[in-house]
Amino acid sequence: MVHNAKTAYRIQQLQAASSKTIWKTIYHHNTHHKPIPPLNGQTTFRGKCDTLRNALFPPVNATPQTRLPPGLLISTKDIRHHTKPVTIQETHLAIVHLKYGTSVGPDDISYTTLRHFNTAAPHLLPHLFTAYLTWGTHPPEWKTANCVVIPKSGKKTYSDPKSYRPISLQSCFGKLLESIVAKRLSQAALTCGATHPSQMGAQAENSAIDVLLRTITPIARAISLKKAANKTPLRPAVLTHDIEGAFNQVYPATLREVMQQRCMPQYLTEWVTAFNTDQKIGFDFDQQSEQPQPYRCRLPQGSPVSPALFLIYSNAMLERSHQSHDVIDTSYVHDVCIVQIVDDNHQSQHTPRRKD
């Protein structure tokens, strides 16, 4: 029905086009793209797919990870047995905040279709999503994505697979459920101490602006203050670093242990385990589509729930008791910034920070 509706719409537009609008109409409906040149000597579609997969989705360390020591992480509140059904209002808010106009996944179901469906039968989606969360499962059809590659601008050559940016087109149906789960994960993580307010992004009521203000405010204050004796301004020191391959370094088994030690809701832990199992992705370019292959990365890029899960995982890594207590640390998903104020004698001036 979706394919037929799209075809009928295109035919209608072409029939209604005039001599002044025909070229614009054809441009918007032209699906031809410039073929990708040979990649590392590979000229066939199969060879290009293998080259892109090895470069953009490198295999992760398959060595079994050591289990976390019991009691390594502290939970501020035990909410393991907390559970609640997905409500009509919760589903409606998730649909309202969807990014409409995005490409559809392998099932060809768009956000607009889901919105109309929910308007016609507002009780069905909450009932369906509640069942998935109750039983801790995520349909395999929603764990398959089409991957298109977009050339990065300004590259000297496009024969290098790293000159392309992968865009995963996942099921809009699945991403709607993931949006609901992401919000629940963020709220639960803050409640039990799995994340910290200094972690920005993927959490409600904070943004990149909050990161900027939290970083520059102590720096600006230190520069403006002068020591009473010799009028020497304090010196701010800033250290920034990026966690390379962030989502790809999250081990599902370790993530599960982190959530369990944080005493997060058990139904969320079970659903996350199912979500991270048997993910598949297939490349789509040169007017050809690849049969979906196992997704070798840990957390899928482009998923609404991946940033929230990474915050829970990274907070367990960055929460160290031996860190200095005179620094202000801020993170935005996988980008971390540490600010420390020192005087000319390199003596730290105490500034408030999170308590690990």
C-alpha positions as CSV (number, residue, x, y, z in Angstrom):
1,M,0.0,0.0,0.0
2,V,2.8,2.4,0.8
3,H,4.7,1.7,-2.4
4,N,1.5,2.1,-4.5
5,A,0.6,5.4,-2.7
6,K,4.1,6.8,-3.4
7,T,4.0,5.7,-7.1
8,A,0.5,7.2,-7.6
9,Y,1.7,10.5,-6.0
10,R,4.8,10.7,-8.2
11,I,2.7,10.0,-11.4
12,Q,0.2,12.7,-10.3
13,Q,3.0,15.2,-9.8
14,L,4.5,14.4,-13.2
15,Q,1.2,14.7,-14.9
16,A,0.5,18.1,-13.3
17,A,4.0,19.5,-14.1
18,S,4.3,22.3,-16.6
19,S,7.1,23.3,-18.9
20,K,8.4,25.6,-16.1
21,T,8.3,23.0,-13.3
22,I,9.1,19.7,-15.1
23,W,12.8,19.9,-14.4
24,K,12.4,20.7,-10.7
25,T,9.9,17.8,-10.4
26,I,12.2,15.4,-12.1
27,Y,15.1,16.5,-9.9
28,H,13.2,15.7,-6.7
29,H,12.2,12.3,-8.0
30,N,15.5,11.3,-9.6
31,T,16.8,8.4,-7.5
32,H,20.1,8.0,-9.5
33,H,23.2,8.8,-7.5
34,K,26.8,9.0,-8.7
35,P,28.4,5.5,-8.3
36,I,31.0,5.0,-5.6
37,P,34.5,4.7,-7.2
38,P,36.6,1.6,-6.5
39,L,37.5,1.4,-2.8
40,N,40.9,0.1,-2.0
41,G,41.0,-1.6,-5.4
42,Q,37.6,-3.2,-5.0
43,T,35.3,-2.6,-8.0
44,T,32.4,-5.0,-7.4
45,F,29.4,-4.2,-5.2
46,R,30.3,-7.1,-2.9
47,G,33.9,-6.0,-2.6
48,K,32.9,-2.4,-1.9
49,C,30.5,-3.6,0.9
50,D,33.2,-5.6,2.5
51,T,35.7,-2.7,2.4
52,L,33.2,-0.3,3.8
53,R,32.2,-2.7,6.6
54,N,35.8,-3.3,7.6
55,A,36.6,0.4,7.7
56,L,33.4,1.9,9.1
57,F,32.3,-1.0,11.4
58,P,35.6,-2.7,12.4
59,P,35.3,-5.9,14.4
60,V,35.5,-5.4,18.1
61,N,37.6,-7.3,20.6
62,A,35.9,-10.7,20.9
63,T,37.8,-11.6,24.1
64,P,35.4,-12.4,26.9
65,Q,35.2,-9.6,29.4
66,T,36.0,-10.1,33.0
67,R,32.9,-9.8,35.2
68,L,32.5,-6.8,37.4
69,P,33.4,-7.4,41.0
70,P,30.3,-7.6,43.2
71,G,29.5,-4.3,44.8
72,L,31.8,-2.3,42.5
73,L,29.1,0.2,41.7
74,I,26.8,1.9,44.2
75,S,23.1,2.5,43.7
76,T,21.5,5.5,45.4
77,K,18.0,3.9,45.1
78,D,16.8,0.3,44.4
79,I,14.2,0.5,41.7
80,R,14.7,-3.0,40.3
81,H,11.0,-3.9,40.7
82,H,9.6,-0.6,39.4
83,T,7.5,-1.1,36.3
84,K,4.7,0.7,34.6
85,P,2.7,0.2,31.4
86,V,3.3,2.5,28.4
87,T,0.5,5.1,28.5
88,I,-1.4,6.8,25.7
89,Q,0.0,10.2,26.8
90,E,3.6,8.9,26.8
91,T,3.1,7.5,23.3
92,H,1.5,10.8,22.1
93,L,4.4,12.9,23.4
94,A,7.0,10.6,21.7
95,I,5.1,10.9,18.4
96,V,4.9,14.7,18.7
97,H,8.6,15.1,19.1
98,L,9.6,12.8,16.3
99,K,11.7,14.2,13.5
100,Y,9.3,14.0,10.5
101,G,10.7,13.8,7.0
102,T,13.4,11.4,7.8
103,S,14.0,8.3,5.6
104,V,12.2,5.1,6.4
105,G,13.8,1.8,7.3
106,P,13.5,-1.6,5.6
107,D,9.8,-1.9,6.5
108,D,9.0,1.4,4.6
109,I,6.8,2.6,7.5
110,S,7.2,6.4,8.1
111,Y,6.6,8.5,11.2
112,T,3.6,10.1,9.4
113,T,2.0,6.7,9.0
114,L,2.6,5.9,12.7
115,R,1.1,9.3,13.7
116,H,-2.1,8.7,11.6
117,F,-2.3,5.1,13.0
118,N,-2.0,6.3,16.5
119,T,-4.7,9.0,15.9
120,A,-7.1,6.3,14.6
121,A,-6.4,3.8,17.4
122,P,-4.6,5.5,20.3
123,H,-4.7,2.5,22.6
124,L,-3.0,0.0,20.3
125,L,0.6,1.2,20.3
126,P,0.8,1.6,24.1
127,H,-0.6,-1.9,24.4
128,L,1.9,-3.3,22.0
129,F,4.9,-1.4,23.5
130,T,3.8,-2.5,27.0
131,A,3.9,-6.1,25.9
132,Y,7.4,-5.8,24.5
133,L,8.7,-4.2,27.6
134,T,6.9,-6.6,29.9
135,W,8.4,-9.6,28.1
136,G,11.8,-8.0,27.6
137,T,11.9,-8.5,23.8
138,H,12.6,-6.4,20.7
139,P,11.4,-7.8,17.3
140,P,14.1,-8.9,14.9
141,E,12.5,-6.8,12.1
142,W,13.2,-3.7,14.1
143,K,16.9,-4.7,14.6
144,T,17.7,-4.6,10.9
145,A,18.9,-1.4,9.2
146,N,19.7,-0.2,5.7
147,C,23.0,1.7,5.6
148,V,23.6,4.4,3.0
149,V,27.0,6.1,2.7
150,I,27.4,9.9,2.2
151,P,30.7,11.3,0.8
152,K,32.3,13.7,3.3
153,S,33.0,17.1,1.8
154,G,36.6,18.3,1.2
155,K,38.2,14.9,0.8
156,K,41.1,14.6,-1.7
157,T,40.0,11.1,-2.8
158,Y,36.9,9.1,-2.5
159,S,38.6,5.8,-3.0
160,D,39.2,5.6,0.7
161,P,36.3,4.0,2.6
162,K,36.8,6.4,5.5
163,S,35.9,9.3,3.2
164,Y,32.2,8.3,3.6
165,R,29.8,8.8,6.5
166,P,27.5,5.8,7.2
167,I,23.8,6.7,7.8
168,S,21.7,3.8,9.2
169,L,18.1,3.8,8.2
170,Q,16.3,1.9,10.9
171,S,12.7,1.0,11.4
172,C,10.6,4.1,12.4
173,F,8.3,1.7,14.3
174,G,11.3,0.4,16.4
175,K,12.7,3.9,16.9
176,L,9.4,5.1,18.3
177,L,9.6,2.4,21.0
178,E,13.3,3.3,21.5
179,S,12.4,6.9,22.1
180,I,10.0,5.9,24.9
181,V,12.6,3.6,26.4
182,A,15.4,6.2,26.1
183,K,13.3,8.7,28.2
184,R,12.6,6.0,30.8
185,L,16.3,5.0,31.0
186,S,17.4,8.6,31.6
187,Q,14.9,9.1,34.4
188,A,15.7,5.8,36.0
189,A,19.5,6.3,35.7
190,L,19.3,9.7,37.5
191,T,17.1,8.2,40.2
192,C,19.5,5.3,41.1
193,G,22.8,7.2,40.4
194,A,23.7,5.4,37.1
195,T,24.3,8.8,35.5
196,H,25.2,12.2,36.9
197,P,23.8,15.7,36.1
198,S,27.2,16.7,34.9
199,Q,26.7,14.3,31.9
200,M,24.9,16.3,29.2
201,G,23.1,15.0,26.2
202,A,20.5,12.2,26.0
203,Q,19.0,13.6,29.2
204,A,16.0,15.9,29.7
205,E,16.4,19.6,30.3
206,N,20.0,20.0,29.2
207,S,21.7,20.7,26.0
208,A,25.0,21.7,24.4
209,I,24.4,25.3,25.7
210,D,24.5,23.9,29.3
211,V,27.8,22.2,28.6
212,L,29.2,25.4,27.3
213,L,28.0,27.4,30.3
214,R,29.3,24.8,32.8
215,T,32.7,24.9,31.1
216,I,33.3,28.7,30.6
217,T,31.6,30.0,33.8
218,P,34.4,28.9,36.2
219,I,37.0,29.9,33.6
220,A,35.5,33.4,33.3
221,R,35.2,33.8,37.1
222,A,38.9,32.7,37.6
223,I,40.2,35.2,35.0
224,S,38.2,38.0,36.5
225,L,39.3,37.3,40.1
226,K,42.7,38.6,41.3
227,K,44.6,37.7,44.3
228,A,44.6,40.5,46.8
229,A,48.3,40.5,47.3
230,N,49.8,40.9,43.9
231,K,46.8,41.1,41.6
232,T,47.8,38.0,39.8
233,P,44.8,36.3,38.0
234,L,44.1,32.7,38.6
235,R,45.0,30.3,35.8
236,P,42.3,27.9,34.4
237,A,43.6,24.7,32.9
238,V,41.3,22.8,30.5
239,L,41.6,19.2,29.4
240,T,39.3,17.8,26.7
241,H,39.2,14.4,25.3
242,D,37.0,12.3,23.1
243,I,36.2,8.6,23.7
244,E,37.1,7.1,20.4
245,G,34.7,4.6,18.9
246,A,32.4,5.2,21.9
247,F,29.3,3.2,21.0
248,N,31.5,0.5,19.5
249,Q,33.2,-0.1,22.8
250,V,30.1,-0.9,24.8
251,Y,30.0,-4.6,25.8
252,P,26.4,-5.7,26.2
253,A,27.2,-8.2,29.0
254,T,29.1,-5.5,30.9
255,L,26.3,-3.0,30.3
256,R,23.9,-5.5,31.8
257,E,26.0,-6.0,34.9
258,V,26.3,-2.2,35.3
259,M,22.5,-1.8,35.1
260,Q,22.1,-4.6,37.6
261,Q,24.5,-3.3,40.1
262,R,22.9,0.2,39.8
263,C,19.6,-1.6,40.7
264,M,17.8,-0.2,37.6
265,P,14.4,-1.5,36.7
266,Q,14.7,-5.2,35.7
267,Y,12.3,-4.9,32.8
268,L,14.5,-2.2,31.2
269,T,17.6,-4.4,31.8
270,E,15.9,-7.3,30.0
271,W,14.7,-5.2,27.1
272,V,18.2,-3.6,26.6
273,T,19.7,-7.1,26.5
274,A,17.3,-8.2,23.8
275,F,17.8,-4.9,21.9
276,N,21.6,-5.5,21.8
277,T,21.3,-9.0,20.4
278,D,21.4,-10.0,16.7
279,Q,21.5,-6.5,15.2
280,K,21.9,-6.5,11.4
281,I,22.8,-4.0,8.8
282,G,23.0,-4.0,5.0
283,F,24.6,-1.4,2.6
284,D,22.5,0.3,0.0
285,F,24.3,2.2,-2.8
286,D,25.1,2.0,-6.6
287,Q,21.4,1.1,-7.1
288,Q,22.0,-2.2,-5.3
289,S,21.1,-3.5,-1.8
290,E,23.1,-5.9,0.3
291,Q,21.5,-8.7,2.2
292,P,21.6,-7.6,5.9
293,Q,24.7,-8.9,7.8
294,P,25.3,-9.2,11.5
295,Y,26.1,-5.8,13.0
296,R,29.5,-6.2,14.6
297,C,29.4,-3.0,16.6
298,R,28.0,-2.9,20.1
299,L,25.5,0.0,20.2
300,P,23.9,0.8,16.9
301,Q,24.6,4.3,15.5
302,G,21.5,6.4,15.0
303,S,19.4,4.7,17.6
304,P,17.5,7.0,20.0
305,V,18.4,4.7,22.9
306,S,22.1,4.3,22.3
307,P,23.2,7.7,23.8
308,A,21.3,7.0,27.0
309,L,22.9,3.6,27.3
310,F,26.3,5.0,26.7
311,L,25.9,7.5,29.5
312,I,25.1,4.7,31.9
313,Y,28.1,2.7,30.7
314,S,30.6,5.6,30.6
315,N,29.6,6.9,34.1
316,A,30.7,3.5,35.5
317,M,34.1,4.0,33.8
318,L,34.6,7.7,34.8
319,E,33.4,7.4,38.3
320,R,36.7,6.9,40.1
321,S,37.3,7.6,43.8
322,H,41.0,8.7,43.2
323,Q,40.1,11.6,40.9
324,S,41.1,15.0,42.2
325,H,38.2,16.8,44.0
326,D,39.2,20.3,42.8
327,V,38.1,19.9,39.2
328,I,34.9,20.5,37.4
329,D,34.2,17.7,34.9
330,T,31.5,17.8,32.2
331,S,30.7,15.4,29.5
332,Y,28.5,15.5,26.4
333,V,27.8,11.9,25.5
334,H,31.4,10.8,24.6
335,D,33.1,14.2,24.7
336,V,34.6,15.0,28.1
337,C,36.0,18.3,29.5
338,I,37.8,18.8,32.8
339,V,38.5,22.3,34.2
340,Q,40.9,23.0,37.0
341,I,41.8,26.4,38.5
342,V,45.4,26.9,39.6
343,D,47.5,29.9,40.8
344,D,51.0,30.8,39.7
345,N,52.5,28.3,42.2
346,H,50.3,25.5,40.5
347,Q,48.3,25.2,43.7
348,S,44.8,24.2,43.0
349,Q,41.9,26.4,44.0
350,H,39.1,24.2,45.3
351,T,36.0,24.2,43.1
352,P,32.9,22.2,43.6
353,R,32.4,19.0,41.6
354,R,30.4,15.8,41.6
355,K,30.9,13.4,44.5
356,D,31.7,9.9,43.2
